[in-house]
């Protein structure tokens, strides 16, 4: 289990990466496997959020 500090850092990193990706459209240039993994991660988090609510 990640500590609160680690989770906060990860969230910050994701926000920064997302902002950069929107600016540069980096995701479009990533390998298919990485894009798939990102999508799966997003789906997992969305599912967790739905379960929590």
N, C-alpha and C positions, 0 to 999 in steps of 0.2 A: 504494500500500500504506500502510495506517495504521500509525503508530508504536505501540509497546507502550503508551506513555502514553495515546494516543488510544483504543486498544482497551479499556484498563482503565477509562477515563472512560466510554466507551460502555456497557460492562457495568454500571457503577455506575448510570448513567442508566436503563438498561433495568430493572434491579432496582427502582429507585425508582418508575419508571412502572408496573411490574407490581404493586407493592405498593399504589400509589394506585388503580390500576384495580380491584384486588380489593376495595378498601375502598369505592370509589365506583361500581363497575361502569361505568366510563367507556367501555369498549370497546363495550358495548351501545348507547351513544348516538352512536358515531362514524358517519360516512358509510360506506356499503357499500364504496366503493372503498378506503378506508383499512383497513377490516377485512380485505378481500381481500388487500391488500398485506401486512398483518401476518401473515396466514396463510401466504402464499407465502414470506415471509422465514423464518418458523419452519420450514417444510418444507425450505427450502434448508439451514438450519443443521443440522437433524436428519439430512439426507442426508449432509452433510459429516462429521458425527460418526460415522455408520455406516461411511462410507468410511475414516475414520481408524482405527477400531478393528479 
